[in-house]
Amino acid sequence: MTSQPIDETPARKRRRGRAGWVVSVVFAFVYAFAVFGGLSNLIALTQQYASFGVAMPGGALGALIGLVAAPVVIYAIALWGTRRLDVVAATIVYIVGFAVTAVVTLDLQSLYAAALSV
């Protein structure tokens, strides 16, 4: 029997390449669109409540803050999760993450409406 030497060099970690960073930046703009929508709702609705001299319910304010924070958190998770994936797999993860962002956004909007009806 022939004895093969065992390769004891540590495996090289895969890093995000140039194309991976391009995909990440493009999807950062897509997620920023969702952040902008939540931020515009937060600013406009708090100004509207202030113009009437009424305090916004706490649950409604929490839902509006969640509309801004959710896309940022989901993008950060997707960015961290794709650091060792190839470009196609990373694109799929970003698309699924944006779909999750849409679902969470709709849930927070219904939570906002429910907080106002109480």
Backbone hydrogen bonds, N-H to C=O, Kabsch-Sander energy under -0.5 kcal/mol:
donor,donor_aa,acceptor,acceptor_aa,energy
3,S,1,M,-0.5
4,Q,2,T,-0.7
8,E,6,I,-0.8
21,W,17,G,-1.9
22,V,18,R,-1.9
23,V,19,A,-2.3
24,S,20,G,-2.1
25,V,21,W,-2.4
26,V,22,V,-2.4
27,F,23,V,-2.3
28,A,24,S,-1.4
29,F,25,V,-1.5
30,V,26,V,-1.3
31,Y,27,F,-2.6
32,A,28,A,-2.0
33,F,29,F,-1.2
34,A,30,V,-0.9
35,V,31,Y,-2.0
36,F,32,A,-2.6
37,G,33,F,-1.8
38,G,34,A,-2.0
39,L,35,V,-2.6
40,S,36,F,-2.6
41,N,37,G,-1.8
42,L,38,G,-2.3
43,I,39,L,-2.5
44,A,40,S,-2.4
45,L,41,N,-2.5
46,T,42,L,-1.8
47,Q,43,I,-2.0
48,Q,44,A,-2.0
49,Y,45,L,-2.3
50,A,46,T,-2.1
51,S,47,Q,-2.1
52,F,48,Q,-1.1
53,G,49,Y,-0.6
53,G,50,A,-0.6
54,V,49,Y,-2.2
61,L,57,P,-2.2
62,G,58,G,-2.4
63,A,59,G,-2.0
64,L,60,A,-2.1
65,I,61,L,-2.2
66,G,62,G,-2.2
67,L,63,A,-1.5
68,V,64,L,-0.9
68,V,65,I,-0.6
69,A,65,I,-2.4
70,A,66,G,-2.8
72,V,68,V,-0.7
73,V,69,A,-2.5
74,I,70,A,-2.7
75,Y,71,P,-2.2
76,A,72,V,-2.2
77,I,73,V,-2.2
78,A,74,I,-2.3
79,L,75,Y,-3.0
80,W,76,A,-2.3
81,G,77,I,-2.5
82,T,78,A,-1.3
83,R,80,W,-1.0
85,L,82,T,-1.1
90,A,86,D,-2.4
91,T,87,V,-2.3
92,I,88,V,-2.0
93,V,89,A,-2.1
94,Y,90,A,-2.4
95,I,91,T,-2.2
96,V,92,I,-2.5
97,G,93,V,-2.5
98,F,94,Y,-2.1
99,A,95,I,-1.9
100,V,96,V,-2.2
101,T,97,G,-2.1
102,A,98,F,-2.1
103,V,99,A,-2.0
104,V,100,V,-2.7
105,T,101,T,-2.5
106,L,102,A,-2.2
107,D,103,V,-2.3
108,L,104,V,-2.5
109,Q,105,T,-2.1
110,S,106,L,-2.1
111,L,107,D,-2.0
112,Y,108,L,-2.1
113,A,109,Q,-2.0
114,A,110,S,-2.2
115,A,111,L,-2.2
116,L,112,Y,-1.5
117,S,113,A,-1.2
118,V,114,A,-0.6
